[in-house]
Amino acid sequence: MTGSDRSERRQSPRVPERCSVAFRTIREGGASHKTTAAQTLNLSASGVCLVSPHPLERDVQIALELSLEGHTDPVVAVGRVVWCDREEQEYRVGICFTWLRDEDRRALAVISDYVQQRLGP
């Protein structure tokens, strides 16, 4: 899938934004105990693109904790891996949010407004 194909499927506008994220895979019977630290490349109210040190299989569910500027507590979400591309020694991973806590839904409404403001009229 090319970048242009991905942009046509996006549910929400994205903004280039680097923030720290910790994630772990969710398998039947619970989440993995191994947490991986990563950085986002962009984010929106519907998902994120992040850089991972290892590949993630498509359709795998992952638990995410995003550290956003201006928020003391991390945004906690569950997402589904939509795509994963190797880029040199790292992997770019597209994730679509599938679940958010109520308080994080409010935080993502703020993110959505922030994205809209950054993209301009």
C-alpha positions as CSV (number, residue, x, y, z in Angstrom):
1,M,0.0,0.0,0.0
2,T,1.5,3.3,-1.0
3,G,1.4,6.5,1.1
4,S,-1.2,8.0,-1.2
5,D,-3.4,5.0,-0.7
6,R,-3.1,5.4,3.0
7,S,-4.0,9.1,3.0
8,E,-7.2,8.4,1.1
9,R,-8.4,6.0,3.9
10,R,-7.7,8.3,6.8
11,Q,-10.7,9.1,8.9
12,S,-9.3,12.3,10.4
13,P,-6.7,14.9,9.4
14,R,-3.2,14.2,10.8
15,V,-0.5,16.5,11.9
16,P,3.2,15.8,12.1
17,E,3.7,15.5,15.9
18,R,6.5,13.8,17.8
19,C,5.6,12.5,21.2
20,S,6.6,9.6,23.4
21,V,4.5,6.5,23.3
22,A,4.7,3.2,25.1
23,F,3.0,0.2,23.7
24,R,2.5,-3.5,24.1
25,T,0.7,-6.2,22.1
26,I,-2.6,-7.6,23.3
27,R,-3.0,-11.3,22.7
28,E,-5.7,-13.7,23.6
29,G,-5.6,-14.1,27.4
30,G,-4.2,-10.6,28.0
31,A,-1.5,-8.0,27.1
32,S,2.1,-8.8,26.7
33,H,4.3,-7.9,29.7
34,K,6.9,-6.4,27.4
35,T,6.4,-2.6,26.8
36,T,8.2,-1.0,23.9
37,A,9.1,2.7,23.9
38,A,8.6,4.6,20.6
39,Q,7.9,8.0,19.1
40,T,5.0,9.1,17.0
41,L,5.5,10.6,13.6
42,N,2.0,12.0,13.3
43,L,-1.3,11.8,15.1
44,S,-5.0,12.5,14.7
45,A,-8.2,11.8,16.6
46,S,-8.5,8.4,14.9
47,G,-5.0,7.1,15.1
48,V,-1.2,7.5,15.1
49,C,1.8,6.6,13.0
50,L,4.8,5.6,15.1
51,V,8.3,4.4,14.7
52,S,8.9,0.9,16.2
53,P,12.2,-0.9,16.7
54,H,10.5,-4.1,15.6
55,P,7.7,-5.1,13.2
56,L,4.1,-5.4,14.2
57,E,1.7,-7.7,12.4
58,R,-1.3,-6.3,10.6
59,D,-4.6,-6.5,12.6
60,V,-2.7,-7.1,16.0
61,Q,-4.3,-5.2,18.8
62,I,-2.0,-3.0,20.9
63,A,-2.3,-1.0,24.1
64,L,-0.9,2.5,23.9
65,E,0.1,5.2,26.4
66,L,0.7,8.5,24.6
67,S,2.5,11.3,26.4
68,L,1.1,14.5,25.0
69,E,2.5,18.0,25.6
70,G,0.3,19.9,28.0
71,H,-1.2,16.7,29.6
72,T,0.1,15.4,32.8
73,D,-1.4,11.9,32.4
74,P,-0.8,9.8,29.3
75,V,-3.6,9.2,26.9
76,V,-4.5,5.5,27.1
77,A,-5.9,3.7,24.1
78,V,-6.2,0.4,22.3
79,G,-5.5,0.3,18.6
80,R,-5.3,-2.0,15.7
81,V,-2.2,-2.2,13.4
82,V,-3.3,-1.2,9.9
83,W,0.0,-1.3,8.2
84,C,3.7,-1.7,9.0
85,D,6.6,-0.7,6.6
86,R,10.3,-1.3,7.1
87,E,12.5,1.7,6.8
88,E,16.2,0.9,7.3
89,Q,16.6,-0.4,10.9
90,E,13.1,0.7,12.1
91,Y,9.5,0.2,11.2
92,R,6.8,2.7,10.6
93,V,3.5,1.5,11.9
94,G,0.0,2.9,11.3
95,I,-2.5,2.3,14.1
96,C,-6.2,3.0,14.2
97,F,-7.7,3.6,17.6
98,T,-10.4,1.1,18.6
99,W,-10.9,2.0,22.2
100,L,-10.3,5.0,24.5
101,R,-11.2,5.8,28.1
102,D,-13.9,8.5,28.4
103,E,-11.4,11.0,29.7
104,D,-9.0,10.2,26.8
105,R,-11.9,10.8,24.3
106,R,-12.0,14.3,25.7
107,A,-8.3,14.6,25.3
108,L,-8.5,13.5,21.7
109,A,-11.2,16.1,21.0
110,V,-8.6,18.6,22.1
111,I,-6.1,16.9,19.8
112,S,-8.5,17.1,16.9
113,D,-9.0,20.8,17.5
114,Y,-5.2,21.2,17.7
115,V,-4.7,19.3,14.4
116,Q,-7.3,21.5,12.7
117,Q,-5.6,24.7,14.0
118,R,-2.2,23.5,12.9
119,L,-3.5,22.6,9.4
120,G,-5.1,26.1,9.0
121,P,-8.3,27.0,7.2
